[in-house]
Amino acid sequence: MMPFAGGIEANANATLLFSFVAAVIYAFALDMPPKWTRTAAKTLAVALLAALAAMQGGPLLLVAALALSAAGDAFLSRDGEKAFLGGLASFLAGHIAYIALFLQAGGGLRLLSAEFWRGAIALAMAAFSIVMLAALWRRVGPQLRVPVAVYVLAILAMGISALTTSNRWVIAGAVLFIASDGLLAAERFLLAAISPHRLWMRYAVWVLYYAAQLSITLGFLLGIAG
């Protein structure tokens, strides 16, 4: 059963399916040397979610956040510090778009104290961000410390702003996004180059990240609340 009306032949369902196929293709190519085909698969997975959001009349901020994330994927599929910084900047802009979207759709920060579970998750996010930032601060070069710190604060703000919505798919997506970024940072900066954990962490990063974007997208487009 497809999530949108019209069956698999409908443009929305076909776009969603192609996005999922691109995500699976990238997963199989994940441990291969960087190539443009691998970049295309990684970029298309989320770019097609942006196209789906536009096609279904989703919020402009959702389309922008997904498009910026796809640009970040394109950068991060390549090697080198310039590509990393390009990815960081793209995702930072994407998180800012998500923050604006969630605050626009949400009921305000007062909800964090009105319901215990929201406040508890917000505190867990804050604690995780502080620990991660402290660990990264000692391991990244001086030129990366400020960009990394700004990014960590942005993704924390994204997570907390998601908690102000009534859409639990959006909240789940934000939590998955933070988990994915935490694993990515650990794999890139905290693990030894020859660590046997690198491979499974790369797969986990991608699965969590794509699930996060998919959950947020469908949460908005299908109007899933509670």
Number of C-alpha atoms within 10 A of each C-alpha: 6 13 13 16 12 11 13 16 10 12 16 22 18 16 20 24 17 15 26 20 15 20 22 18 16 23 19 11 17 19 12 10 11 14 11 12 12 23 19 16 24 29 25 25 27 28 22 22 27 27 20 23 24 16 13 14 11 18 14 14 19 24 24 21 25 28 23 24 26 25 22 25 27 22 22 23 22 18 11 10 11 12 17 17 17 17 23 21 19 23 24 24 19 26 24 19 20 27 23 17 21 26 18 14 17 17 15 14 16 10 16 20 12 10 10 11 12 18 18 13 17 22 14 12 19 18 13 16 19 16 11 18 21 12 15 19 16 12 13 14 10 10 8 14 16 12 14 19 17 14 19 21 16 20 25 24 19 26 28 26 26 31 29 21 23 17 20 17 23 26 26 18 25 26 24 22 23 22 19 23 17 18 21 19 18 17 20 15 15 16 13 12 11 7 9 10 12 18 12 10 17 18 16 17 21 21 16 20 23 23 19 23 23 21 21 25 24 20 19 18 19 12 11 15 12 8
